[in-house]
Amino acid sequence: MTLSVVLTSFVLVAPVELPDKTMFATLVLASRFRPLPVLAGVGTAFAMQSAIAVVAGTLLSLLPRQFVMVAVTLLFAVGAVLLWRSADDASEQGKYLDTATHRDWPAWRIALASFGITFLAEWGDLSQLATAGLAARYDAPLSVFIGAFAALLLIASLAVFVGAKLVARLPVRMVGRTAALLFAAFAVLAGYEAITAFAG
């Protein structure tokens, strides 16, 4: 395990997930159901999605290095643009939390519903793209998985246990734009490495 890769993955994925639709879906689930089964379902979905993203990134890394770096550049550049453009929309999502509750459901049913909603919502998500890009860039799939999963689980835990109070205080636009700048920086770095690889 490479600690620097774990930290890089954590730092890049966490701010991407804060203004994300999955966080707001988790908030809605936590407002309707008991928190622990929600967190169990959401956490399991995040673990599976992170593993899938790491496998995809690792397969991508089997290509020649210059093509890998071009793909990583594109992943992060697209992510930066999407994050910047969606920063304003994300701040509106927290205003529409569903307050109807179903706290009498059995724990397995709550966990299963939470898993299904999160698993579907995460497909093609920016955090998944970031994880795949990191797995392609670094030869440390386990470290990328641990960092990305820890970031996702932290955000899910905040959404479940702090909930609407977090959204009320969170400068979502600023977080989204900071994440966009992080993605842009990674795109520039990967682009430089791609140019260097082609030149070499």
C-alpha positions in Angstrom: 0.0 0.0 0.0 1.3 3.5 -0.9 0.2 6.1 1.5 0.8 9.0 -0.9 -1.6 7.4 -3.4 -4.2 6.8 -0.7 -4.0 10.4 0.4 -4.2 11.7 -3.2 -7.2 9.5 -4.0 -8.9 10.7 -0.8 -8.2 14.4 -1.4 -9.4 14.2 -5.0 -12.5 12.1 -4.5 -13.9 13.7 -1.3 -14.7 17.2 -2.6 -16.1 15.7 -5.8 -18.7 13.8 -3.8 -19.7 16.7 -1.5 -21.9 18.5 -4.1 -22.8 15.3 -5.8 -26.2 13.9 -6.5 -25.3 10.8 -4.5 -24.8 12.8 -1.4 -28.2 14.3 -1.7 -29.7 10.9 -2.4 -28.1 9.7 0.8 -29.5 12.8 2.7 -33.0 11.9 1.4 -32.6 8.2 2.5 -31.4 9.3 5.9 -34.3 11.6 6.3 -36.7 8.7 5.7 -35.0 5.7 7.2 -32.9 4.6 10.2 -29.3 5.8 9.7 -27.3 2.6 10.2 -29.0 0.4 7.6 -28.8 3.4 5.2 -25.1 3.7 5.8 -24.6 -0.1 5.4 -26.4 -0.1 2.0 -24.7 3.1 0.7 -21.2 1.9 2.0 -21.6 -1.5 0.2 -22.6 0.3 -3.0 -19.6 2.6 -2.8 -17.3 -0.3 -2.2 -18.5 -2.1 -5.3 -18.4 1.0 -7.4 -14.9 1.9 -6.3 -13.7 -1.7 -7.0 -15.3 -1.5 -10.5 -13.7 1.8 -11.2 -10.3 0.6 -10.0 -10.5 -2.5 -12.3 -11.5 -0.3 -15.2 -8.6 2.0 -14.6 -6.2 -0.9 -14.1 -7.3 -2.4 -17.5 -6.8 1.1 -19.1 -3.3 1.2 -17.7 -2.4 -1.9 -19.8 -2.3 0.4 -22.9 1.0 2.1 -23.9 1.8 4.8 -21.3 1.3 7.8 -23.6 -2.3 6.7 -24.5 -3.0 6.0 -20.8 -2.0 9.6 -20.0 -4.1 11.0 -22.8 -7.1 9.1 -21.5 -6.4 10.3 -17.9 -6.1 13.9 -19.2 -9.4 13.6 -20.9 -11.1 12.0 -17.9 -10.0 14.8 -15.6 -10.5 17.6 -18.1 -14.1 16.5 -18.7 -14.6 16.1 -14.9 -13.3 19.7 -14.3 -15.7 21.2 -16.8 -18.7 19.2 -15.5 -17.9 20.1 -11.9 -17.5 23.8 -12.6 -20.8 23.9 -14.6 -22.8 21.9 -12.0 -21.5 23.9 -8.9 -24.5 26.2 -9.1 -27.1 23.4 -9.6 -25.8 21.4 -6.6 -26.5 24.1 -4.1 -30.2 24.0 -5.1 -30.6 20.2 -4.6 -30.5 20.3 -0.8 -33.7 22.4 -0.6 -35.9 19.6 -1.7 -35.3 16.9 0.8 -38.2 14.5 1.2 -39.3 14.3 4.9 -41.7 11.4 4.7 -40.4 8.6 6.8 -40.5 4.8 6.7 -38.6 4.0 9.9 -40.6 0.9 10.6 -39.1 -1.0 7.6 -36.8 -3.9 8.5 -33.1 -3.1 8.4 -32.4 -5.4 5.4 -35.0 -3.7 3.3 -33.6 -0.2 4.1 -30.1 -1.4 3.4 -31.1 -3.0 0.1 -33.0 0.1 -1.0 -30.1 2.3 -0.1 -27.7 0.0 -2.0 -29.8 0.0 -5.1 -30.3 3.7 -5.3 -26.6 4.5 -4.6 -25.3 1.8 -6.9 -27.4 3.1 -9.8 -26.7 6.8 -9.1 -22.9 6.2 -9.0 -22.6 4.8 -12.5 -20.5 7.2 -14.6 -20.3 9.6 -11.7 -17.4 12.0 -11.4 -16.0 10.2 -8.3 -16.0 6.9 -10.3 -14.2 8.6 -13.2 -11.7 10.1 -10.8 -11.1 6.7 -9.3 -10.6 5.1 -12.7 -8.3 7.9 -13.7 -6.2 7.5 -10.6 -6.0 3.7 -11.0 -4.8 4.2 -14.6 -2.2 6.8 -13.5 -0.7 5.0 -10.5 0.4 1.4 -10.3 -1.3 1.0 -6.9 -4.9 -0.2 -7.3 -5.3 -1.2 -3.7 -4.1 2.3 -2.5 -6.5 4.0 -5.0 -9.4 1.8 -3.8 -8.7 2.5 -0.1 -8.4 6.3 -0.6 -11.5 6.6 -2.8 -13.6 4.3 -0.7 -12.6 6.1 2.5 -13.5 9.5 0.9 -16.9 8.2 -0.2 -17.7 6.5 3.1 -16.8 9.7 5.0 -19.1 11.8 2.8 -21.9 9.2 3.2 -21.4 9.2 7.0 -21.7 13.0 7.1 -24.8 12.9 5.0 -26.4 10.2 7.2 -25.5 11.5 10.6 -25.2 15.3 10.1 -27.7 15.5 7.3 -29.6 18.7 6.4 -27.5 20.7 8.9 -24.4 20.0 6.7 -26.2 21.2 3.6 -27.4 24.3 5.3 -23.8 25.3 6.3 -21.9 23.9 3.4 -20.7 26.3 0.7 -21.6 23.8 -2.0 -20.7 26.1 -4.9 -17.2 26.8 -3.5 -16.6 23.0 -2.8 -17.7 22.2 -6.4 -15.4 24.8 -7.9 -12.5 23.7 -5.7 -13.0 20.2 -6.9 -13.1 21.4 -10.5 -9.8 23.2 -10.0 -8.3 20.0 -8.5 -9.5 18.0 -11.6 -8.1 20.7 -13.9 -4.7 20.5 -12.1 -4.6 16.7 -12.6 -5.6 17.1 -16.2 -2.7 19.6 -16.8 -0.3 17.2 -15.0 -1.4 14.2 -17.0 -1.4 16.2 -20.2 2.2 17.2 -19.6 3.2 13.6 -18.9 1.4 12.5 -22.1 3.4 15.1 -24.2 6.6 14.0 -22.5 5.8 10.3 -23.3 5.0 11.0 -26.9 8.2 13.2 -27.2 10.3 10.5 -25.7 
